[in-house]
Amino acid sequence: MGYIGIAPSSVWIWQPTEVQLSDSWRTLRTEFETGWETRRAKWARPIASVSFRFERGRLTPDDVGDIWRFYKDKQGAFKSFDLPIFGRLTTIESAYSAGGFSVGLADTQDFTSSISSRWNRFYVQNVADQFDFFTVNSVVSVNHVRVQSGGANAYAVGEPVSPVIKARFADDIYSPTYMVALATTLGIPFTEVRS
């Protein structure tokens, strides 16, 4: 994977081999003696729980050391960071050149300019392993979004676009050995953070 020395930063950069994404809702229920109940949604939208699993052969000792420095820099579950989901949600539809303020996407139905949307930011990585984060200002058309600022890199048609959430580590109890065991079996768990 070869990201030696980049961590710590405010961005998770190690691409997993498997991503599991689930939603957690908070419903308040009141049960009455008659058996009736009332329900109220505490959250307008769910909180994402994410798990990243890595193949043992792809996770080098340098990667493990880098992830461990990142974890220590975040003070476990205390500090939040940008977490690309790495699930291919859509692709670049029209070529994007560096310095622009719009991006052509194959499908914008999953992105919105609403500040309350979980998918109002996305991540693009090109074949040269360069990447940028974009914040959606508005959805201009079916395959065109206006973004807050232009990225530093150029992207070609067909390159994957992934959503980004603000997240934190799910737990405070890791050690380097435990983290490797999690990464190659159950996966490293993260929780979405709302700010």
Backbone as JSON Lines, residues from 0, in Angstrom:
{"i":0,"aa":"M","n":[0.84,-1.2,0.0],"ca":[0.0,0.0,0.0],"c":[0.87,1.24,0.0]}
{"i":1,"aa":"G","n":[1.97,1.25,0.71],"ca":[3.01,2.25,0.51],"c":[2.73,3.67,0.92]}
{"i":2,"aa":"Y","n":[2.03,3.89,2.03],"ca":[1.79,5.25,2.48],"c":[2.69,5.59,3.66]}
{"i":3,"aa":"I","n":[3.91,5.12,3.65],"ca":[4.81,5.25,4.78],"c":[5.04,6.72,5.13]}
{"i":4,"aa":"G","n":[4.83,7.06,6.39],"ca":[5.16,8.39,6.87],"c":[4.12,9.46,6.64]}
{"i":5,"aa":"I","n":[3.01,9.14,5.97],"ca":[2.0,10.16,5.72],"c":[1.18,10.44,6.98]}
{"i":6,"aa":"A","n":[0.87,9.4,7.74],"ca":[0.09,9.6,8.96],"c":[0.98,10.26,10.02]}
{"i":7,"aa":"P","n":[0.43,11.01,10.96],"ca":[-0.99,11.3,11.12],"c":[-1.45,12.47,10.24]}
{"i":8,"aa":"S","n":[-2.72,12.45,9.91],"ca":[-3.33,13.54,9.15],"c":[-4.8,13.59,9.54]}
{"i":9,"aa":"S","n":[-5.6,14.35,8.83],"ca":[-7.02,14.43,9.14],"c":[-7.84,13.56,8.19]}
{"i":10,"aa":"V","n":[-7.17,12.68,7.44],"ca":[-7.83,11.87,6.43],"c":[-7.38,10.42,6.54]}
{"i":11,"aa":"W","n":[-8.33,9.49,6.54],"ca":[-7.99,8.07,6.45],"c":[-7.61,7.78,5.0]}
{"i":12,"aa":"I","n":[-6.46,7.15,4.77],"ca":[-5.97,6.97,3.4],"c":[-5.71,5.53,3.01]}
{"i":13,"aa":"W","n":[-5.9,4.56,3.93],"ca":[-5.58,3.17,3.62],"c":[-6.81,2.49,3.03]}
{"i":14,"aa":"Q","n":[-6.71,2.04,1.8],"ca":[-7.87,1.48,1.11],"c":[-8.08,0.02,1.49]}
{"i":15,"aa":"P","n":[-9.24,-0.3,2.06],"ca":[-9.51,-1.67,2.5],"c":[-9.88,-2.57,1.32]}
{"i":16,"aa":"T","n":[-9.88,-3.86,1.56],"ca":[-10.32,-4.81,0.55],"c":[-11.83,-5.07,0.66]}
{"i":17,"aa":"E","n":[-12.4,-4.76,1.82],"ca":[-13.84,-4.96,2.0],"c":[-14.38,-3.87,2.92]}
{"i":18,"aa":"V","n":[-15.54,-3.31,2.55],"ca":[-16.2,-2.27,3.35],"c":[-17.6,-2.74,3.7]}
{"i":19,"aa":"Q","n":[-17.95,-2.64,4.97],"ca":[-19.32,-2.9,5.4],"c":[-19.88,-1.61,5.98]}
{"i":20,"aa":"L","n":[-21.01,-1.19,5.44],"ca":[-21.66,0.05,5.86],"c":[-23.05,-0.29,6.35]}
{"i":21,"aa":"S","n":[-23.38,0.16,7.56],"ca":[-24.72,-0.05,8.1],"c":[-25.23,1.25,8.72]}
{"i":22,"aa":"D","n":[-26.54,1.33,8.86],"ca":[-27.18,2.52,9.42],"c":[-27.78,2.2,10.78]}
{"i":23,"aa":"S","n":[-27.62,3.14,11.72],"ca":[-28.23,3.01,13.04],"c":[-29.2,4.17,13.24]}
{"i":24,"aa":"W","n":[-30.43,3.83,13.6],"ca":[-31.45,4.83,13.89],"c":[-31.64,4.9,15.4]}
{"i":25,"aa":"R","n":[-32.19,6.0,15.89],"ca":[-32.52,6.14,17.3],"c":[-34.02,6.41,17.39]}
{"i":26,"aa":"T","n":[-34.75,5.42,17.84],"ca":[-36.2,5.55,17.99],"c":[-36.55,5.52,19.47]}
{"i":27,"aa":"L","n":[-37.28,6.53,19.93],"ca":[-37.75,6.58,21.31],"c":[-39.13,5.92,21.36]}
{"i":28,"aa":"R","n":[-39.28,4.89,22.22],"ca":[-40.54,4.17,22.34],"c":[-41.07,4.29,23.76]}
{"i":29,"aa":"T","n":[-42.36,4.54,23.85],"ca":[-43.03,4.55,25.15],"c":[-44.11,3.49,25.11]}
{"i":30,"aa":"E","n":[-44.02,2.5,26.0],"ca":[-45.02,1.44,26.07],"c":[-45.97,1.71,27.23]}
{"i":31,"aa":"F","n":[-47.26,1.54,26.96],"ca":[-48.29,1.78,27.96],"c":[-48.81,0.44,28.5]}
{"i":32,"aa":"E","n":[-49.46,0.48,29.64],"ca":[-49.96,-0.74,30.27],"c":[-50.96,-1.47,29.39]}
{"i":33,"aa":"T","n":[-51.64,-0.77,28.54],"ca":[-52.65,-1.39,27.67],"c":[-52.01,-2.13,26.49]}
{"i":34,"aa":"G","n":[-50.7,-1.97,26.32],"ca":[-50.02,-2.61,25.19],"c":[-49.76,-1.66,24.04]}
{"i":35,"aa":"W","n":[-50.41,-0.51,24.04],"ca":[-50.16,0.49,23.01],"c":[-48.77,1.07,23.19]}
{"i":36,"aa":"E","n":[-48.21,1.56,22.15],"ca":[-46.92,2.24,22.24],"c":[-46.89,3.43,21.3]}
{"i":37,"aa":"T","n":[-46.08,4.42,21.66],"ca":[-45.82,5.56,20.78],"c":[-44.35,5.51,20.41]}
{"i":38,"aa":"R","n":[-44.06,5.98,19.2],"ca":[-42.68,5.99,18.72],"c":[-42.36,7.37,18.17]}
{"i":39,"aa":"R","n":[-41.13,7.78,18.42],"ca":[-40.67,9.06,17.91],"c":[-39.22,8.9,17.45]}
{"i":40,"aa":"A","n":[-38.95,9.42,16.25],"ca":[-37.58,9.36,15.72],"c":[-36.75,10.46,16.35]}
{"i":41,"aa":"K","n":[-35.67,10.08,17.01],"ca":[-34.8,11.06,17.66],"c":[-33.9,11.74,16.63]}
{"i":42,"aa":"W","n":[-33.51,11.0,15.57],"ca":[-32.64,11.55,14.53],"c":[-33.4,11.66,13.22]}
{"i":43,"aa":"A","n":[-33.13,12.71,12.46],"ca":[-33.75,12.89,11.15],"c":[-33.17,11.95,10.11]}
{"i":44,"aa":"R","n":[-31.92,11.53,10.32],"ca":[-31.28,10.57,9.42],"c":[-30.37,9.66,10.25]}
{"i":45,"aa":"P","n":[-30.03,8.52,9.71],"ca":[-29.26,7.56,10.51],"c":[-27.8,7.95,10.67]}
{"i":46,"aa":"I","n":[-27.15,7.32,11.63],"ca":[-25.71,7.41,11.82],"c":[-25.09,6.18,11.16]}
{"i":47,"aa":"A","n":[-24.06,6.4,10.37],"ca":[-23.41,5.28,9.69],"c":[-22.41,4.6,10.6]}
{"i":48,"aa":"S","n":[-22.38,3.29,10.53],"ca":[-21.33,2.49,11.14],"c":[-20.58,1.82,9.99]}
{"i":49,"aa":"V","n":[-19.25,1.91,10.02],"ca":[-18.44,1.42,8.92],"c":[-17.38,0.47,9.47]}
{"i":50,"aa":"S","n":[-17.11,-0.58,8.71],"ca":[-16.05,-1.51,9.08],"c":[-15.17,-1.74,7.87]}
{"i":51,"aa":"F","n":[-13.85,-1.58,8.05],"ca":[-12.87,-1.8,6.99],"c":[-12.08,-3.08,7.28]}
{"i":52,"aa":"R","n":[-12.09,-4.0,6.33],"ca":[-11.31,-5.22,6.47],"c":[-10.21,-5.25,5.42]}
{"i":53,"aa":"F","n":[-9.04,-5.73,5.8],"ca":[-7.87,-5.78,4.92],"c":[-7.42,-7.23,4.75]}
{"i":54,"aa":"E","n":[-6.9,-7.55,3.58],"ca":[-6.28,-8.85,3.38],"c":[-4.94,-8.86,4.11]}
{"i":55,"aa":"R","n":[-4.66,-9.95,4.78],"ca":[-3.44,-10.03,5.58],"c":[-2.2,-9.77,4.73]}
{"i":56,"aa":"G","n":[-2.15,-10.28,3.52],"ca":[-0.99,-10.13,2.66],"c":[-0.77,-8.71,2.15]}
{"i":57,"aa":"R","n":[-1.84,-7.88,2.11],"ca":[-1.71,-6.51,1.62],"c":[-1.36,-5.52,2.7]}
{"i":58,"aa":"L","n":[-1.5,-5.9,3.95],"ca":[-1.23,-5.0,5.07],"c":[0.2,-5.21,5.55]}
{"i":59,"aa":"T","n":[1.1,-4.31,5.13],"ca":[2.52,-4.46,5.46],"c":[2.79,-3.95,6.88]}
{"i":60,"aa":"P","n":[3.93,-4.33,7.47],"ca":[4.29,-3.77,8.79],"c":[4.35,-2.25,8.79]}
{"i":61,"aa":"D","n":[4.8,-1.65,7.68],"ca":[4.83,-0.18,7.6],"c":[3.42,0.4,7.62]}
{"i":62,"aa":"D","n":[2.48,-0.25,6.93],"ca":[1.09,0.2,6.95],"c":[0.53,0.13,8.36]}
{"i":63,"aa":"V","n":[0.79,-0.98,9.04],"ca":[0.3,-1.15,10.41],"c":[0.87,-0.06,11.32]}
{"i":64,"aa":"G","n":[2.17,0.23,11.18],"ca":[2.77,1.29,11.97],"c":[2.16,2.65,11.67]}
{"i":65,"aa":"D","n":[1.89,2.88,10.39],"ca":[1.27,4.14,9.99],"c":[-0.14,4.28,10.54]}
{"i":66,"aa":"I","n":[-0.93,3.21,10.45],"ca":[-2.3,3.23,10.99],"c":[-2.26,3.42,12.51]}
{"i":67,"aa":"W","n":[-1.29,2.8,13.17],"ca":[-1.17,2.94,14.62],"c":[-0.84,4.39,14.98]}
{"i":68,"aa":"R","n":[0.05,5.05,14.25],"ca":[0.35,6.47,14.51],"c":[-0.89,7.33,14.28]}
{"i":69,"aa":"F","n":[-1.67,7.0,13.26],"ca":[-2.9,7.73,12.98],"c":[-3.88,7.57,14.14]}
{"i":70,"aa":"Y","n":[-4.04,6.34,14.63],"ca":[-4.94,6.06,15.74],"c":[-4.51,6.82,17.0]}
{"i":71,"aa":"K","n":[-3.21,6.81,17.29],"ca":[-2.72,7.53,18.48],"c":[-2.92,9.03,18.32]}
{"i":72,"aa":"D","n":[-2.72,9.56,17.11],"ca":[-2.92,10.98,16.87],"c":[-4.38,11.38,17.1]}
{"i":73,"aa":"K","n":[-5.31,10.47,16.79],"ca":[-6.74,10.75,16.98],"c":[-7.18,10.5,18.42]}
{"i":74,"aa":"Q","n":[-6.25,10.05,19.27],"ca":[-6.55,9.74,20.68],"c":[-7.72,8.78,20.79]}
{"i":75,"aa":"G","n":[-7.6,7.69,20.02],"ca":[-8.66,6.69,20.01],"c":[-9.93,7.23,19.39]}
{"i":76,"aa":"A","n":[-11.02,7.14,20.12],"ca":[-12.32,7.58,19.6],"c":[-12.59,9.07,19.83]}
{"i":77,"aa":"F","n":[-11.59,9.81,20.27],"ca":[-11.8,11.21,20.64],"c":[-11.92,12.15,19.43]}
{"i":78,"aa":"K","n":[-10.93,12.15,18.54],"ca":[-10.92,13.1,17.42],"c":[-11.55,12.49,16.17]}
{"i":79,"aa":"S","n":[-12.2,13.34,15.39],"ca":[-12.82,12.87,14.15],"c":[-11.91,13.16,12.95]}
{"i":80,"aa":"F","n":[-12.22,12.53,11.83],"ca":[-11.43,12.68,10.61],"c":[-12.32,12.36,9.41]}
{"i":81,"aa":"D","n":[-11.84,12.7,8.21],"ca":[-12.56,12.39,6.98],"c":[-12.34,10.93,6.63]}
{"i":82,"aa":"L","n":[-13.43,10.23,6.36],"ca":[-13.37,8.8,6.05],"c":[-14.04,8.52,4.72]}
{"i":83,"aa":"P","n":[-13.25,8.3,3.65],"ca":[-13.87,7.86,2.39],"c":[-14.44,6.46,2.59]}
{"i":84,"aa":"I","n":[-15.61,6.22,2.06],"ca":[-16.24,4.92,2.21],"c":[-15.6,3.89,1.27]}
{"i":85,"aa":"F","n":[-14.95,4.36,0.22],"ca":[-14.27,3.51,-0.76],"c":[-15.22,2.6,-1.52]}
{"i":86,"aa":"G","n":[-16.5,2.75,-1.31],"ca":[-17.46,2.03,-2.13],"c":[-17.75,2.88,-3.35]}
{"i":87,"aa":"R","n":[-17.65,2.32,-4.52],"ca":[-17.83,3.07,-5.75],"c":[-19.31,3.44,-5.89]}
{"i":88,"aa":"L","n":[-19.62,4.69,-5.66],"ca":[-21.0,5.15,-5.74],"c":[-21.33,5.58,-7.16]}
{"i":89,"aa":"T","n":[-20.39,6.22,-7.81],"ca":[-20.57,6.64,-9.2],"c":[-19.17,6.81,-9.8]}
{"i":90,"aa":"T","n":[-19.09,7.32,-11.0],"ca":[-17.8,7.53,-11.65],"c":[-17.77,8.91,-12.31]}
{"i":91,"aa":"I","n":[-16.56,9.36,-12.64],"ca":[-16.42,10.59,-13.43],"c":[-17.03,10.34,-14.81]}
{"i":92,"aa":"E","n":[-17.91,11.21,-15.25],"ca":[-18.6,11.05,-16.53],"c":[-17.93,11.88,-17.62]}
{"i":93,"aa":"S","n":[-17.56,13.12,-17.28],"ca":[-16.87,13.97,-18.24],"c":[-15.54,14.37,-17.63]}
{"i":94,"aa":"A","n":[-14.52,14.46,-18.44],"ca":[-13.16,14.68,-17.95],"c":[-13.1,15.92,-17.06]}
{"i":95,"aa":"Y","n":[-12.37,15.8,-15.97],"ca":[-12.22,16.9,-15.03],"c":[-10.78,17.36,-15.06]}
{"i":96,"aa":"S","n":[-10.57,18.62,-15.32],"ca":[-9.22,19.17,-15.33],"c":[-9.0,19.98,-14.06]}
{"i":97,"aa":"A","n":[-7.79,19.93,-13.54],"ca":[-7.47,20.62,-12.29],"c":[-7.78,22.1,-12.39]}
{"i":98,"aa":"G","n":[-8.24,22.65,-11.28],"ca":[-8.53,24.07,-11.21],"c":[-9.96,24.44,-11.52]}
{"i":99,"aa":"G","n":[-10.79,23.47,-11.89],"ca":[-12.18,23.77,-12.22],"c":[-13.05,23.85,-10.98]}
{"i":100,"aa":"F","n":[-14.31,24.2,-11.18],"ca":[-15.24,24.31,-10.07],"c":[-16.47,23.44,-10.27]}
{"i":101,"aa":"S","n":[-16.41,22.51,-11.2],"ca":[-17.51,21.58,-11.39],"c":[-16.96,20.23,-11.8]}
{"i":102,"aa":"V","n":[-17.75,19.2,-11.54],"ca":[-17.33,17.84,-11.83],"c":[-18.49,17.14,-12.52]}
{"i":103,"aa":"G","n":[-18.2,16.48,-13.62],"ca":[-19.2,15.68,-14.31],"c":[-19.22,14.28,-13.73]}
{"i":104,"aa":"L","n":[-20.38,13.83,-13.26],"ca":[-20.5,12.5,-12.67],"c":[-21.48,11.67,-13.48]}
{"i":105,"aa":"A","n":[-21.3,10.35,-13.43],"ca":[-22.2,9.47,-14.16],"c":[-23.62,9.55,-13.61]}
{"i":106,"aa":"D","n":[-23.76,9.83,-12.32],"ca":[-25.08,9.89,-11.71],"c":[-24.99,10.74,-10.45]}
{"i":107,"aa":"T","n":[-25.81,11.76,-10.34],"ca":[-25.76,12.63,-9.16],"c":[-26.92,12.39,-8.2]}
{"i":108,"aa":"Q","n":[-27.74,11.37,-8.44],"ca":[-28.92,11.19,-7.6],"c":[-28.57,10.93,-6.13]}
{"i":109,"aa":"D","n":[-27.36,10.43,-5.88],"ca":[-26.97,10.14,-4.5],"c":[-26.29,11.32,-3.82]}
{"i":110,"aa":"F","n":[-26.02,12.39,-4.57],"ca":[-25.37,13.56,-3.99],"c":[-26.36,14.72,-3.95]}
{"i":111,"aa":"T","n":[-26.18,15.58,-2.98],"ca":[-27.06,16.72,-2.84],"c":[-26.28,17.89,-2.29]}
{"i":112,"aa":"S","n":[-26.81,19.08,-2.47],"ca":[-26.17,20.27,-1.91],"c":[-26.69,20.56,-0.5]}
{"i":113,"aa":"S","n":[-27.64,19.75,-0.02],"ca":[-28.19,19.96,1.31],"c":[-27.13,19.7,2.36]}
{"i":114,"aa":"I","n":[-26.98,20.62,3.29],"ca":[-25.98,20.49,4.34],"c":[-26.3,19.32,5.25]}
{"i":115,"aa":"S","n":[-27.57,18.9,5.3],"ca":[-27.95,17.8,6.17],"c":[-27.73,16.44,5.53]}
{"i":116,"aa":"S","n":[-27.38,16.43,4.25],"ca":[-27.16,15.15,3.58],"c":[-25.85,14.54,4.03]}
{"i":117,"aa":"R","n":[-25.84,13.22,4.21],"ca":[-24.6,12.56,4.56],"c":[-23.69,12.48,3.35]}
{"i":118,"aa":"W","n":[-24.23,12.57,2.13],"ca":[-23.41,12.41,0.93],"c":[-23.2,13.74,0.22]}
{"i":119,"aa":"N","n":[-22.94,14.81,0.95],"ca":[-22.69,16.09,0.27],"c":[-21.2,16.33,0.03]}
{"i":120,"aa":"R","n":[-20.36,15.33,0.36],"ca":[-18.92,15.4,0.07],"c":[-18.49,14.1,-0.59]}
{"i":121,"aa":"F","n":[-17.5,14.2,-1.48],"ca":[-17.01,12.98,-2.1],"c":[-15.52,13.03,-2.37]}
{"i":122,"aa":"Y","n":[-14.99,11.86,-2.65],"ca":[-13.57,11.63,-2.78],"c":[-13.32,11.01,-4.16]}
{"i":123,"aa":"V","n":[-12.29,11.5,-4.85],"ca":[-11.91,10.92,-6.13],"c":[-10.41,10.63,-6.09]}
{"i":124,"aa":"Q","n":[-10.03,9.45,-6.56],"ca":[-8.62,9.07,-6.63],"c":[-8.33,8.65,-8.06]}
{"i":125,"aa":"N","n":[-7.24,9.21,-8.63],"ca":[-6.92,8.85,-10.01],"c":[-5.92,7.7,-10.06]}
{"i":126,"aa":"V","n":[-5.56,7.29,-11.27],"ca":[-4.69,6.13,-11.44],"c":[-3.29,6.37,-10.88]}
{"i":127,"aa":"A","n":[-2.92,7.62,-10.69],"ca":[-1.6,7.95,-10.13],"c":[-1.64,8.04,-8.6]}
{"i":128,"aa":"D","n":[-2.73,7.57,-7.98],"ca":[-2.93,7.61,-6.53],"c":[-2.98,9.02,-5.96]}
{"i":129,"aa":"Q","n":[-3.32,9.99,-6.79],"ca":[-3.59,11.35,-6.31],"c":[-5.07,11.43,-5.98]}
{"i":130,"aa":"F","n":[-5.43,12.21,-4.96],"ca":[-6.84,12.3,-4.6],"c":[-7.21,13.7,-4.16]}
{"i":131,"aa":"D","n":[-8.5,13.98,-4.25],"ca":[-9.06,15.25,-3.79],"c":[-10.4,14.97,-3.13]}
{"i":132,"aa":"F","n":[-10.79,15.88,-2.23],"ca":[-12.11,15.86,-1.62],"c":[-12.89,17.04,-2.16]}
{"i":133,"aa":"F","n":[-14.15,16.82,-2.47],"ca":[-15.01,17.86,-3.01],"c":[-16.26,17.99,-2.15]}
{"i":134,"aa":"T","n":[-16.7,19.23,-1.94],"ca":[-17.97,19.5,-1.27],"c":[-18.95,19.98,-2.32]}
{"i":135,"aa":"V","n":[-20.12,19.37,-2.37],"ca":[-21.13,19.72,-3.37],"c":[-21.82,21.02,-2.97]}
{"i":136,"aa":"N","n":[-21.75,22.02,-3.86],"ca":[-22.49,23.26,-3.64],"c":[-23.89,23.17,-4.21]}
{"i":137,"aa":"S","n":[-24.02,22.56,-5.38],"ca":[-25.34,22.4,-6.0],"c":[-25.28,21.3,-7.05]}
{"i":138,"aa":"V","n":[-26.45,20.71,-7.29],"ca":[-26.59,19.73,-8.36],"c":[-27.14,20.49,-9.56]}
{"i":139,"aa":"V","n":[-26.3,20.63,-10.59],"ca":[-26.66,21.44,-11.74],"c":[-27.56,20.67,-12.69]}
{"i":140,"aa":"S","n":[-27.27,19.43,-12.93],"ca":[-28.06,18.62,-13.85],"c":[-27.91,17.15,-13.49]}
{"i":141,"aa":"V","n":[-28.43,16.28,-14.33],"ca":[-28.42,14.85,-14.05],"c":[-27.0,14.33,-13.83]}
{"i":142,"aa":"N","n":[-26.02,14.89,-14.55],"ca":[-24.66,14.36,-14.41],"c":[-23.62,15.46,-14.2]}
{"i":143,"aa":"H","n":[-24.02,16.48,-13.45],"ca":[-23.1,17.6,-13.27],"c":[-23.32,18.23,-11.91]}
{"i":144,"aa":"V","n":[-22.27,18.33,-11.09],"ca":[-22.39,18.99,-9.8],"c":[-21.39,20.14,-9.72]}
{"i":145,"aa":"R","n":[-21.81,21.21,-9.09],"ca":[-20.91,22.33,-8.84],"c":[-20.29,22.11,-7.46]}
{"i":146,"aa":"V","n":[-18.98,22.26,-7.39],"ca":[-18.29,21.99,-6.13],"c":[-17.7,23.26,-5.57]}
{"i":147,"aa":"Q","n":[-17.37,23.21,-4.28],"ca":[-16.91,24.38,-3.56],"c":[-15.6,24.92,-4.11]}
{"i":148,"aa":"S","n":[-14.69,24.02,-4.45],"ca":[-13.42,24.48,-4.99],"c":[-12.84,23.41,-5.89]}
{"i":149,"aa":"G","n":[-11.98,23.81,-6.77],"ca":[-11.36,22.86,-7.68],"c":[-10.29,22.05,-6.98]}
{"i":150,"aa":"G","n":[-10.12,20.83,-7.4],"ca":[-9.07,19.98,-6.86],"c":[-7.74,20.3,-7.51]}
{"i":151,"aa":"A","n":[-6.7,19.73,-6.96],"ca":[-5.35,19.98,-7.46],"c":[-4.97,19.03,-8.59]}
{"i":152,"aa":"N","n":[-5.77,17.98,-8.81],"ca":[-5.38,16.93,-9.74],"c":[-6.38,16.82,-10.89]}
{"i":153,"aa":"A","n":[-5.99,16.11,-11.91],"ca":[-6.86,15.87,-13.06],"c":[-7.39,14.45,-13.02]}
{"i":154,"aa":"Y","n":[-8.64,14.28,-13.46],"ca":[-9.29,12.98,-13.43],"c":[-9.83,12.63,-14.79]}
{"i":155,"aa":"A","n":[-9.86,11.33,-15.07],"ca":[-10.31,10.85,-16.36],"c":[-11.7,10.22,-16.24]}
{"i":156,"aa":"V","n":[-12.36,10.06,-17.36],"ca":[-13.67,9.42,-17.4],"c":[-13.55,8.0,-16.87]}
{"i":157,"aa":"G","n":[-14.51,7.61,-16.03],"ca":[-14.55,6.26,-15.49],"c":[-13.88,6.07,-14.15]}
{"i":158,"aa":"E","n":[-13.18,7.1,-13.64],"ca":[-12.54,6.94,-12.33],"c":[-13.59,6.99,-11.23]}
{"i":159,"aa":"P","n":[-13.41,6.15,-10.17],"ca":[-14.45,6.01,-9.15],"c":[-14.58,7.23,-8.24]}
{"i":160,"aa":"V","n":[-15.81,7.49,-7.85],"ca":[-16.15,8.57,-6.93],"c":[-16.78,7.92,-5.7]}
{"i":161,"aa":"S","n":[-16.27,8.23,-4.52],"ca":[-16.79,7.63,-3.29],"c":[-17.26,8.71,-2.33]}
{"i":162,"aa":"P","n":[-18.33,8.44,-1.57],"ca":[-18.76,9.39,-0.56],"c":[-17.78,9.48,0.6]}
{"i":163,"aa":"V","n":[-17.82,10.6,1.3],"ca":[-16.95,10.85,2.46],"c":[-17.83,11.24,3.64]}
{"i":164,"aa":"I","n":[-17.54,10.66,4.81],"ca":[-18.23,11.08,6.02],"c":[-17.19,11.52,7.05]}
{"i":165,"aa":"K","n":[-17.63,12.31,8.0],"ca":[-16.82,12.64,9.17],"c":[-17.02,11.48,10.15]}
{"i":166,"aa":"A","n":[-15.9,10.89,10.61],"ca":[-16.01,9.69,11.44],"c":[-14.97,9.71,12.55]}
{"i":167,"aa":"R","n":[-15.08,8.71,13.42],"ca":[-14.1,8.48,14.48],"c":[-13.96,6.97,14.65]}
{"i":168,"aa":"F","n":[-12.89,6.55,15.34],"ca":[-12.77,5.14,15.68],"c":[-13.91,4.78,16.64]}
{"i":169,"aa":"A","n":[-14.42,3.56,16.52],"ca":[-15.55,3.16,17.35],"c":[-15.15,2.92,18.8]}
{"i":170,"aa":"D","n":[-13.87,2.56,19.03],"ca":[-13.46,2.18,20.38],"c":[-12.13,2.83,20.77]}
{"i":171,"aa":"D","n":[-11.83,2.74,22.06],"ca":[-10.58,3.27,22.62],"c":[-9.62,2.18,23.07]}
{"i":172,"aa":"I","n":[-9.86,0.94,22.71],"ca":[-9.15,-0.17,23.35],"c":[-8.14,-0.87,22.46]}
{"i":173,"aa":"Y","n":[-7.68,-0.23,21.42],"ca":[-6.8,-0.92,20.48],"c":[-5.35,-0.95,20.94]}
{"i":174,"aa":"S","n":[-4.64,-1.94,20.42],"ca":[-3.19,-2.03,20.49],"c":[-2.77,-2.4,19.07]}
{"i":175,"aa":"P","n":[-1.49,-2.27,18.71],"ca":[-1.09,-2.63,17.34],"c":[-1.46,-4.07,16.99]}
{"i":176,"aa":"T","n":[-1.27,-5.01,17.91],"ca":[-1.58,-6.42,17.63],"c":[-3.07,-6.63,17.44]}
{"i":177,"aa":"Y","n":[-3.85,-6.02,18.33],"ca":[-5.31,-6.14,18.24],"c":[-5.84,-5.5,16.97]}
{"i":178,"aa":"M","n":[-5.25,-4.37,16.57],"ca":[-5.69,-3.68,15.36],"c":[-5.44,-4.53,14.12]}
{"i":179,"aa":"V","n":[-4.29,-5.2,14.05],"ca":[-4.0,-6.09,12.93],"c":[-4.99,-7.25,12.91]}
{"i":180,"aa":"A","n":[-5.26,-7.81,14.09],"ca":[-6.22,-8.92,14.17],"c":[-7.61,-8.48,13.71]}
{"i":181,"aa":"L","n":[-8.03,-7.3,14.13],"ca":[-9.33,-6.78,13.68],"c":[-9.33,-6.52,12.18]}
{"i":182,"aa":"A","n":[-8.27,-5.87,11.69],"ca":[-8.2,-5.46,10.29],"c":[-8.31,-6.65,9.34]}
{"i":183,"aa":"T","n":[-7.79,-7.8,9.76],"ca":[-7.76,-8.96,8.88],"c":[-8.88,-9.97,9.15]}
{"i":184,"aa":"T","n":[-9.69,-9.71,10.16],"ca":[-10.8,-10.64,10.46],"c":[-12.14,-9.91,10.43]}
{"i":185,"aa":"L","n":[-12.52,-9.31,11.53],"ca":[-13.82,-8.62,11.62],"c":[-13.82,-7.28,10.91]}
{"i":186,"aa":"G","n":[-12.68,-6.59,10.92],"ca":[-12.6,-5.25,10.34],"c":[-12.47,-4.19,11.41]}
{"i":187,"aa":"I","n":[-11.84,-3.08,11.08],"ca":[-11.69,-1.95,12.0],"c":[-12.99,-1.15,11.97]}
{"i":188,"aa":"P","n":[-13.66,-0.98,13.11],"ca":[-14.95,-0.28,13.11],"c":[-14.82,1.23,13.31]}
{"i":189,"aa":"F","n":[-15.66,1.97,12.59],"ca":[-15.74,3.43,12.68],"c":[-17.2,3.83,12.88]}
{"i":190,"aa":"T","n":[-17.41,5.01,13.45],"ca":[-18.73,5.56,13.66],"c":[-18.79,6.96,13.07]}
{"i":191,"aa":"E","n":[-19.87,7.27,12.37],"ca":[-20.06,8.6,11.8],"c":[-20.2,9.63,12.92]}
{"i":192,"aa":"V","n":[-19.66,10.83,12.67],"ca":[-19.72,11.92,13.63],"c":[-20.45,13.08,12.97]}
{"i":193,"aa":"R","n":[-21.4,13.66,13.68],"ca":[-22.09,14.85,13.17],"c":[-21.52,16.07,13.85]}
{"i":194,"aa":"S","n":[-21.25,17.1,13.05],"ca":[-20.71,18.32,13.64],"c":[-21.58,19.5,13.34]}
